[in-house]
Amino acid sequence: MPRPFWLRTKHTRFSLPAATVFLAPLLLSIATGFAQEVSEQSSASDVSSRQMDDILKQLEEVRAQNEQIRSENQQMREEIDFLHADATRDWLTEQRAEEIKELVQDVLADADTRSSLMGSGLMAGWSDGFFLASADGRFRLNVGALMQVRFMANILNGGEGSVLGEDGTRYGFENTTTRINLGGHVFDDTEFFIEMGFGRTDPFHFTADDQVFGSRLYEAWVRHRLTDNIAIKAGIFKLPYTREFLVYEGLQLAVERSLIDYRFGLGRSQGVQLDVAMGPVRGQLAYTNGSTALFSLRGLGENVVPPWAAYRADTEWSVTGRLEWLLQGEWEQFRQFTSPTHEEFGMMIGVAGHGQSEERDRTSRNFRNTLYGVTADLSVDFGGASAFASIIYEHQLHPGGAIQSIDYWGMVVQGSMYLDPKWEVYARYEMGGPFRQDLDPPSAGGIDDQGVAIATVGFNYYIDGQDVKWTTDFGFAIDPISTFMVVDQTGWRPDPENHGAQFLIRSQLQLMF
């Protein structure tokens, strides 16, 4: 049964029956005829005027109802058109979604095709450096770089007076090091690392001129894991001795390593090394061509850093070993000297020893130049602050001339504290040098046994962590620095015994990835 039009709501979808639409005109016609008949009968029957008025009123009501029906039909037509348009719009949206889905599938298929042209499952991108890797993870190549642009200014109190006859104040800029490195692994158990670049060819002041720059092969080694705890490494690498030198150049606390480490550290060599890691204890044992430390291996001439020819480094034997105990924290946090605010507490102790002996000179029958050394260090990370201390002792036999033996010692203490996650302040104090010589004859001249005492304060601004960093420090040499102890890369210069003081300002911008 049709619903009356007065019960309809705005959102009810329906139409009036056709009979209702045609009934209104019919009723109007009947009513009109009836009115005429009534009029005729009324004239004949003398119908009262009141009855005629009632009939006319009813006709007006029928006419009004007809107009309302037409209005309702128009409104219903508009609603039907709107609903049809809305349904059509939804259909277009679904169609568009299907088209987009097909487009995405086409793009992915095209990407798979392109990657297959480059190599099956090859991946590339950025993860703390650029890399290329196979999808199964068996092969990976990491690409990195290190660039340090440095300003240094040195002031010798008293103006003229350095042993080299230089001006009292010297300053200038340099690209201390510019390097590219390649590392990664082939298969799961074999790692490699190659680092080459441009820098000082004599960073330890082995020769008379340590300001010469040139191309260098810093490191080149292959490391194969024999078991989960044992690995063997071969090539050019850092000797496992002082922690200060083992920490990468881009992860140092100050602008440069201490003068003590440059003079008494061992640097790099080439040979083989055994690595052992057992939970909180790890160690390295290296058998190499030896070190040029303390002016050893003079037969190298100007070729003072590896690579060397097999017979060039004239050592009979050279052994270096280091042992570390992780008392608290993770090994990873001790790759650097700083301790960011988010780090947990960590503590590590390290001890190391070294011994090497040169071949005997069969022509002159001179004694062998032999070097022994031991060192120990303590590192503490507080998460927002750090502390480091090391001590070193070395004994050298027959270094040359009238010197039968000589002893050296040194110590370094440094600490840092973060002011906020970006700013860090630090301080360092170092002292040491030659302290005992055995001469034959006793009246003969030996080396200058003047030691050093240097205080340094500075700050780091971590623009983007260690990757982009600005470092500035100020140094003060309390005692004179002899020609034996000086190293140009640190910025310090030799000065006379009667000097008042020596000051050093260094500022460096670093980019590393």
QUIPE-V414956 format. One record per residue. N is the residue number from 0. RES is the residue in one small letter. SS is DSSP state (~ for helix, > for strand, _ for the rest). OMEGA is omega in radians with two decimals (999 if undefined). Layout:
n-><N | N>
res-><RES | RES>
ss-><SS | SS>
omega-><OMEGA | OMEGA>
This chain:
n-><0 | 1 | 2 | 3 | 4 | 5 | 6 | 7 | 8 | 9 | 10 | 11 | 12 | 13 | 14 | 15 | 16 | 17 | 18 | 19 | 20 | 21 | 22 | 23 | 24 | 25 | 26 | 27 | 28 | 29 | 30 | 31 | 32 | 33 | 34 | 35 | 36 | 37 | 38 | 39 | 40 | 41 | 42 | 43 | 44 | 45 | 46 | 47 | 48 | 49 | 50 | 51 | 52 | 53 | 54 | 55 | 56 | 57 | 58 | 59 | 60 | 61 | 62 | 63 | 64 | 65 | 66 | 67 | 68 | 69 | 70 | 71 | 72 | 73 | 74 | 75 | 76 | 77 | 78 | 79 | 80 | 81 | 82 | 83 | 84 | 85 | 86 | 87 | 88 | 89 | 90 | 91 | 92 | 93 | 94 | 95 | 96 | 97 | 98 | 99 | 100 | 101 | 102 | 103 | 104 | 105 | 106 | 107 | 108 | 109 | 110 | 111 | 112 | 113 | 114 | 115 | 116 | 117 | 118 | 119 | 120 | 121 | 122 | 123 | 124 | 125 | 126 | 127 | 128 | 129 | 130 | 131 | 132 | 133 | 134 | 135 | 136 | 137 | 138 | 139 | 140 | 141 | 142 | 143 | 144 | 145 | 146 | 147 | 148 | 149 | 150 | 151 | 152 | 153 | 154 | 155 | 156 | 157 | 158 | 159 | 160 | 161 | 162 | 163 | 164 | 165 | 166 | 167 | 168 | 169 | 170 | 171 | 172 | 173 | 174 | 175 | 176 | 177 | 178 | 179 | 180 | 181 | 182 | 183 | 184 | 185 | 186 | 187 | 188 | 189 | 190 | 191 | 192 | 193 | 194 | 195 | 196 | 197 | 198 | 199 | 200 | 201 | 202 | 203 | 204 | 205 | 206 | 207 | 208 | 209 | 210 | 211 | 212 | 213 | 214 | 215 | 216 | 217 | 218 | 219 | 220 | 221 | 222 | 223 | 224 | 225 | 226 | 227 | 228 | 229 | 230 | 231 | 232 | 233 | 234 | 235 | 236 | 237 | 238 | 239 | 240 | 241 | 242 | 243 | 244 | 245 | 246 | 247 | 248 | 249 | 250 | 251 | 252 | 253 | 254 | 255 | 256 | 257 | 258 | 259 | 260 | 261 | 262 | 263 | 264 | 265 | 266 | 267 | 268 | 269 | 270 | 271 | 272 | 273 | 274 | 275 | 276 | 277 | 278 | 279 | 280 | 281 | 282 | 283 | 284 | 285 | 286 | 287 | 288 | 289 | 290 | 291 | 292 | 293 | 294 | 295 | 296 | 297 | 298 | 299 | 300 | 301 | 302 | 303 | 304 | 305 | 306 | 307 | 308 | 309 | 310 | 311 | 312 | 313 | 314 | 315 | 316 | 317 | 318 | 319 | 320 | 321 | 322 | 323 | 324 | 325 | 326 | 327 | 328 | 329 | 330 | 331 | 332 | 333 | 334 | 335 | 336 | 337 | 338 | 339 | 340 | 341 | 342 | 343 | 344 | 345 | 346 | 347 | 348 | 349 | 350 | 351 | 352 | 353 | 354 | 355 | 356 | 357 | 358 | 359 | 360 | 361 | 362 | 363 | 364 | 365 | 366 | 367 | 368 | 369 | 370 | 371 | 372 | 373 | 374 | 375 | 376 | 377 | 378 | 379 | 380 | 381 | 382 | 383 | 384 | 385 | 386 | 387 | 388 | 389 | 390 | 391 | 392 | 393 | 394 | 395 | 396 | 397 | 398 | 399 | 400 | 401 | 402 | 403 | 404 | 405 | 406 | 407 | 408 | 409 | 410 | 411 | 412 | 413 | 414 | 415 | 416 | 417 | 418 | 419 | 420 | 421 | 422 | 423 | 424 | 425 | 426 | 427 | 428 | 429 | 430 | 431 | 432 | 433 | 434 | 435 | 436 | 437 | 438 | 439 | 440 | 441 | 442 | 443 | 444 | 445 | 446 | 447 | 448 | 449 | 450 | 451 | 452 | 453 | 454 | 455 | 456 | 457 | 458 | 459 | 460 | 461 | 462 | 463 | 464 | 465 | 466 | 467 | 468 | 469 | 470 | 471 | 472 | 473 | 474 | 475 | 476 | 477 | 478 | 479 | 480 | 481 | 482 | 483 | 484 | 485 | 486 | 487 | 488 | 489 | 490 | 491 | 492 | 493 | 494 | 495 | 496 | 497 | 498 | 499 | 500 | 501 | 502 | 503 | 504 | 505 | 506 | 507 | 508 | 509 | 510 | 511 | 512>
res-><m | p | r | p | f | w | l | r | t | k | h | t | r | f | s | l | p | a | a | t | v | f | l | a | p | l | l | l | s | i | a | t | g | f | a | q | e | v | s | e | q | s | s | a | s | d | v | s | s | r | q | m | d | d | i | l | k | q | l | e | e | v | r | a | q | n | e | q | i | r | s | e | n | q | q | m | r | e | e | i | d | f | l | h | a | d | a | t | r | d | w | l | t | e | q | r | a | e | e | i | k | e | l | v | q | d | v | l | a | d | a | d | t | r | s | s | l | m | g | s | g | l | m | a | g | w | s | d | g | f | f | l | a | s | a | d | g | r | f | r | l | n | v | g | a | l | m | q | v | r | f | m | a | n | i | l | n | g | g | e | g | s | v | l | g | e | d | g | t | r | y | g | f | e | n | t | t | t | r | i | n | l | g | g | h | v | f | d | d | t | e | f | f | i | e | m | g | f | g | r | t | d | p | f | h | f | t | a | d | d | q | v | f | g | s | r | l | y | e | a | w | v | r | h | r | l | t | d | n | i | a | i | k | a | g | i | f | k | l | p | y | t | r | e | f | l | v | y | e | g | l | q | l | a | v | e | r | s | l | i | d | y | r | f | g | l | g | r | s | q | g | v | q | l | d | v | a | m | g | p | v | r | g | q | l | a | y | t | n | g | s | t | a | l | f | s | l | r | g | l | g | e | n | v | v | p | p | w | a | a | y | r | a | d | t | e | w | s | v | t | g | r | l | e | w | l | l | q | g | e | w | e | q | f | r | q | f | t | s | p | t | h | e | e | f | g | m | m | i | g | v | a | g | h | g | q | s | e | e | r | d | r | t | s | r | n | f | r | n | t | l | y | g | v | t | a | d | l | s | v | d | f | g | g | a | s | a | f | a | s | i | i | y | e | h | q | l | h | p | g | g | a | i | q | s | i | d | y | w | g | m | v | v | q | g | s | m | y | l | d | p | k | w | e | v | y | a | r | y | e | m | g | g | p | f | r | q | d | l | d | p | p | s | a | g | g | i | d | d | q | g | v | a | i | a | t | v | g | f | n | y | y | i | d | g | q | d | v | k | w | t | t | d | f | g | f | a | i | d | p | i | s | t | f | m | v | v | d | q | t | g | w | r | p | d | p | e | n | h | g | a | q | f | l | i | r | s | q | l | q | l | m | f>
ss-><_ | _ | _ | _ | ~ | ~ | ~ | _ | _ | _ | _ | _ | _ | _ | _ | _ | _ | ~ | ~ | ~ | ~ | ~ | ~ | ~ | ~ | ~ | ~ | ~ | ~ | ~ | ~ | ~ | ~ | ~ | ~ | ~ | ~ | ~ | ~ | ~ | ~ | ~ | ~ | ~ | ~ | _ | _ | _ | ~ | ~ | ~ | ~ | ~ | ~ | ~ | ~ | ~ | ~ | ~ | ~ | ~ | ~ | ~ | ~ | ~ | ~ | ~ | ~ | ~ | ~ | ~ | ~ | ~ | ~ | ~ | ~ | ~ | ~ | ~ | ~ | ~ | ~ | ~ | ~ | ~ | ~ | ~ | ~ | ~ | ~ | ~ | ~ | ~ | ~ | ~ | ~ | ~ | ~ | ~ | ~ | ~ | ~ | ~ | ~ | ~ | ~ | ~ | ~ | ~ | ~ | ~ | ~ | ~ | ~ | ~ | ~ | ~ | ~ | _ | _ | _ | > | > | > | > | > | _ | _ | _ | > | > | > | > | > | _ | _ | _ | _ | > | > | > | > | > | > | > | > | > | > | > | > | > | > | > | > | > | > | _ | _ | _ | _ | _ | _ | _ | _ | _ | _ | _ | _ | > | > | > | > | > | > | > | > | > | > | > | > | > | > | > | > | > | > | _ | _ | _ | > | > | > | > | > | > | > | > | > | > | > | _ | _ | _ | _ | _ | _ | _ | _ | _ | _ | _ | _ | > | > | > | > | > | > | > | > | > | > | > | > | > | _ | _ | _ | _ | > | > | > | > | > | > | > | > | > | _ | _ | _ | _ | ~ | ~ | ~ | ~ | _ | _ | ~ | ~ | ~ | _ | _ | _ | _ | _ | _ | _ | ~ | ~ | ~ | ~ | ~ | ~ | _ | _ | _ | > | > | > | > | > | > | > | > | > | > | > | _ | _ | > | > | > | > | > | > | > | > | _ | _ | _ | _ | ~ | ~ | ~ | _ | _ | ~ | ~ | ~ | _ | _ | _ | _ | _ | _ | _ | _ | _ | _ | _ | _ | _ | _ | > | > | > | > | > | > | > | > | > | > | > | > | > | > | _ | _ | ~ | ~ | ~ | ~ | ~ | _ | _ | _ | _ | _ | _ | _ | _ | _ | _ | > | > | > | > | > | > | > | > | > | > | > | > | > | _ | _ | _ | _ | _ | _ | _ | _ | _ | _ | _ | > | > | > | > | > | > | > | > | > | > | > | > | _ | _ | _ | > | > | > | > | > | > | > | > | > | > | > | > | > | > | > | > | _ | _ | > | > | > | > | > | > | > | > | > | > | > | > | > | > | > | > | _ | _ | _ | _ | > | > | > | > | > | > | > | > | > | > | > | > | > | > | > | > | > | _ | _ | _ | _ | _ | _ | _ | _ | _ | _ | _ | _ | > | > | > | > | > | > | > | > | > | > | > | > | > | _ | _ | _ | > | > | > | > | > | > | > | > | > | > | _ | _ | _ | _ | _ | _ | _ | _ | _ | _ | ~ | ~ | ~ | _ | _ | _ | _ | _ | _ | _ | _ | _ | _ | _ | > | > | > | > | > | > | > | > | > | > | > | _>
omega-><-3.12 | 3.10 | 3.07 | -3.04 | -3.11 | 3.08 | -3.10 | 3.00 | -3.06 | -3.02 | 3.10 | -3.10 | 3.12 | 3.04 | 3.11 | 3.08 | -3.13 | -3.11 | -3.14 | -3.11 | -3.11 | -3.09 | -3.08 | 3.10 | -3.13 | 3.12 | 3.13 | 3.14 | -3.14 | -3.12 | 3.13 | 3.12 | 3.13 | 3.14 | 3.13 | -3.13 | 3.14 | -3.13 | -3.13 | -3.12 | -3.09 | 3.09 | -3.14 | -3.04 | 3.12 | 3.14 | -3.09 | 3.13 | 3.14 | 3.12 | 3.12 | 3.11 | 3.13 | -3.13 | 3.13 | 3.10 | 3.11 | 3.11 | 3.11 | 3.12 | 3.11 | 3.13 | 3.13 | 3.11 | 3.12 | 3.10 | 3.12 | 3.11 | 3.12 | 3.13 | 3.13 | 3.11 | 3.13 | 3.12 | 3.13 | 3.11 | 3.13 | 3.10 | 3.12 | 3.12 | 3.14 | 3.14 | 3.11 | 3.13 | 3.13 | 3.10 | 3.12 | -3.14 | 3.08 | 3.14 | 3.12 | 3.12 | 3.11 | 3.11 | 3.13 | 3.10 | 3.10 | 3.13 | 3.12 | 3.12 | 3.10 | 3.13 | 3.12 | 3.11 | 3.11 | 3.14 | 3.12 | 3.10 | 3.11 | 3.11 | 3.09 | 3.12 | -3.14 | 3.14 | 3.10 | 3.08 | 3.13 | -3.08 | -3.05 | 3.06 | -3.13 | 3.10 | 3.12 | 3.12 | -3.09 | 3.03 | -3.00 | -3.08 | 3.12 | -3.14 | 2.94 | -3.08 | 3.03 | -3.07 | -3.12 | 3.09 | -3.09 | -3.13 | 3.13 | 3.08 | 3.07 | 3.14 | -3.12 | 3.14 | 3.05 | 3.08 | 3.12 | 3.10 | -2.92 | 2.96 | 3.11 | 3.06 | -3.10 | -3.10 | 3.02 | -3.11 | -3.13 | 3.10 | -3.14 | 3.06 | 3.10 | -3.09 | 3.12 | 3.12 | -3.13 | 3.04 | 3.14 | -3.13 | 3.09 | 3.09 | 3.13 | 3.14 | 3.04 | 2.92 | -3.01 | 3.09 | 3.06 | -2.97 | 2.95 | 3.11 | 3.10 | 3.14 | 3.13 | 3.12 | 2.99 | -2.92 | -3.01 | -2.95 | -3.07 | 3.13 | 3.10 | 3.10 | 3.11 | 3.11 | -3.13 | -3.14 | -3.03 | 3.14 | 3.13 | 3.10 | 3.08 | -3.05 | -3.06 | 3.13 | 3.09 | -3.14 | -3.12 | -3.09 | 3.13 | 3.09 | -3.13 | 3.09 | 3.10 | 3.12 | -3.10 | 2.92 | -3.04 | 3.14 | 3.06 | -3.09 | 3.05 | -3.11 | -3.13 | -3.14 | 3.14 | 3.04 | 3.10 | -3.05 | -3.03 | 3.10 | 3.10 | -3.08 | 3.14 | 3.11 | 3.09 | -3.09 | 3.09 | 3.09 | -3.07 | -3.05 | -3.12 | 3.13 | -3.11 | 3.12 | -3.14 | 3.06 | -3.05 | -3.09 | -3.13 | -3.09 | 3.10 | 3.11 | -3.13 | 3.11 | -3.10 | 3.04 | -3.12 | 3.07 | 3.10 | -3.12 | 3.12 | -3.10 | -3.04 | 3.05 | -3.02 | -3.14 | -3.10 | 3.03 | 3.10 | -3.08 | -3.14 | -3.12 | 3.08 | 3.12 | 3.12 | 3.12 | 3.14 | 3.14 | -3.09 | -3.14 | 3.05 | -3.11 | 3.08 | 3.09 | -3.03 | 3.01 | -2.94 | 3.05 | 3.08 | -3.06 | 3.06 | -3.11 | 3.10 | 3.02 | 3.03 | 3.08 | -3.11 | 3.11 | 3.13 | -3.11 | -3.13 | -3.11 | -2.95 | 3.09 | 3.13 | 0.25 | 3.09 | 2.96 | -3.03 | -3.09 | -3.05 | 3.11 | -2.93 | 3.10 | 3.05 | 3.05 | 3.10 | -3.10 | 3.11 | 3.12 | 3.12 | 3.12 | -3.11 | 3.06 | 3.08 | -3.10 | -3.13 | 3.07 | -3.10 | 3.11 | -3.04 | -3.06 | 3.14 | 2.95 | -3.09 | -3.13 | -3.12 | 3.09 | -3.10 | -3.03 | -3.08 | -3.08 | 3.03 | 3.11 | 3.12 | 3.12 | -3.13 | 3.07 | 3.12 | 3.03 | -3.11 | 3.10 | -3.11 | 3.03 | 3.10 | 3.12 | 3.12 | 3.04 | 3.09 | 3.06 | -3.04 | -3.14 | -3.09 | -3.11 | 3.11 | 3.06 | 3.13 | 2.99 | -3.05 | -3.09 | 3.05 | 3.12 | 3.04 | 3.12 | 3.08 | -3.11 | 3.09 | 3.13 | 3.14 | 3.05 | -3.10 | -3.03 | -3.03 | 3.09 | -3.13 | 3.10 | -3.14 | 3.09 | 3.12 | 3.08 | -3.06 | 3.06 | 3.13 | -3.13 | -3.08 | 3.11 | 3.05 | 3.10 | 3.13 | 3.12 | -3.11 | -3.08 | 3.08 | 3.09 | 3.13 | 3.14 | -3.14 | 3.03 | 3.10 | 3.08 | 3.12 | 3.05 | 3.12 | 3.11 | -3.12 | 3.10 | 3.10 | 3.00 | 2.98 | -3.07 | -3.11 | -3.00 | 3.13 | 3.05 | -3.12 | 3.09 | 3.13 | 3.04 | -3.12 | 3.09 | 3.12 | -3.14 | 3.05 | -3.14 | 3.08 | 3.12 | 3.04 | -3.04 | 3.07 | 0.02 | -3.12 | -3.12 | -3.12 | 3.12 | 3.07 | 3.10 | 3.09 | -3.07 | 3.08 | 3.10 | -3.14 | 3.00 | -3.00 | 3.04 | -3.11 | 3.01 | -3.12 | -3.14 | 3.01 | 2.98 | -3.08 | -3.14 | 3.04 | -3.09 | 3.10 | -3.07 | 3.07 | -2.98 | 3.05 | -3.10 | 3.10 | 3.07 | -3.09 | -3.10 | 3.14 | 3.10 | -3.08 | 3.13 | 3.08 | 3.10 | -3.07 | 3.08 | 3.10 | -3.04 | -2.99 | 3.03 | -3.00 | -3.07 | 3.12 | -3.13 | 3.14 | -3.13 | 3.07 | 3.13 | -3.06 | -3.10 | -3.09 | -3.12 | 3.07 | 3.13 | 3.05 | -3.11 | -3.12 | 3.04 | 3.13 | 3.08 | -3.00 | 3.00 | -3.06 | 2.98 | -3.10 | 2.98 | 999>
